[in-house]
């Protein structure tokens, strides 16, 4: 029993494994020194953090109208971006599935997905702000690209894991390709696609607050302005509102999944 447990343990006693752990530990200490991480800075940071939190309490909701307007704009950005991003991810993900499409179709689709996943949302937001100007349009375009990169990849992988027996049966019966997709492929991945879509909407709500910092609309701009003005009590109100919005989004996602799973 002991020998079997030791064989299954990730902390194996082989010399090369020990050497690997030792090298990793040495590199961690080297990286901490190279990044100027000191215990003194950490202790000072705790004190500064406590002071910062004390200035955030109590939250100031006096400007609730501005808060509500920005939250509504954030929701609108996330909804529009999710609708277009998820809609575009469906055909792109199908084209990227190597068990359904030839290489000359999958490679361009996978290239599009890779490009959409290559950059942080703030980088995309900066590029679109430069292209279309400040405002919600830049945020919507940013989140559309992010949605394609995330859902397109997961949807393609989900299709590659399906059983090909229904597909082959419909092809043998002479069914057209679109019928094969609709009746043999989509039923096998539909529930997973709904899960991907609801998660992406939740992620778009969070990311829409982030891209607003660089001028792509939403509540992020107001959040950044509160930081710059040292308006920490209003900042706390913004953060509480964002948390409440994400919790409502999570509740909505659970309800949507329950509807489609019944």
MORA-V555647 format. One record per backbone hydrogen bond with DSSP energy under -0.5 kcal/mol. NH is the residue of the N-H (numbers start at 1). CO is the residue of the C=O. If there is no record, write none. Layout:
BEGIN
nh	co
NH	CO
NH	CO
END
This chain:
BEGIN
nh	co
5	1
6	2
7	3
8	4
9	5
12	10
18	14
19	15
20	16
21	17
22	18
23	19
24	20
25	21
26	22
27	23
28	24
29	25
30	26
31	27
32	28
33	29
34	30
35	31
36	33
37	32
38	36
42	38
43	39
44	40
45	41
46	42
47	43
48	44
49	45
50	46
51	47
52	48
53	49
54	50
55	51
56	52
56	53
57	53
57	54
60	233
61	59
64	61
64	62
67	63
68	64
69	65
70	66
71	67
72	68
73	69
74	70
75	71
76	72
77	73
78	74
79	75
80	76
81	77
82	78
83	79
84	80
85	81
86	82
87	83
88	84
89	85
90	86
91	87
92	88
93	89
94	90
95	91
96	92
97	93
97	94
98	96
100	97
101	97
105	102
106	102
107	103
109	105
110	106
111	107
112	108
113	109
114	110
115	111
116	112
117	113
118	114
118	115
123	120
124	120
125	121
126	122
127	123
128	124
129	125
130	126
131	127
132	128
133	128
133	129
135	215
138	135
139	135
140	136
141	137
142	138
143	139
144	140
145	141
146	142
147	143
148	144
149	145
150	146
151	147
152	147
152	148
153	149
154	150
155	151
156	152
157	153
158	154
159	155
160	156
161	157
161	158
162	159
168	164
169	165
170	166
171	167
172	168
173	169
174	171
175	170
180	176
181	177
182	178
183	179
184	180
185	180
185	181
186	181
188	185
189	185
189	186
190	186
193	189
194	190
195	191
196	192
197	193
198	194
199	195
200	196
201	197
202	198
203	199
204	200
205	201
206	202
207	203
208	204
209	205
209	206
210	206
211	207
212	208
213	210
214	211
215	212
216	211
220	208
221	218
223	219
224	220
225	221
226	222
227	223
228	224
229	225
230	227
231	226
232	230
235	231
236	232
237	233
238	234
239	235
240	236
241	237
242	238
243	239
244	240
245	241
246	242
247	243
248	244
249	245
250	246
251	247
252	248
253	249
254	250
255	251
256	252
257	253
258	254
259	255
260	256
261	257
262	258
END
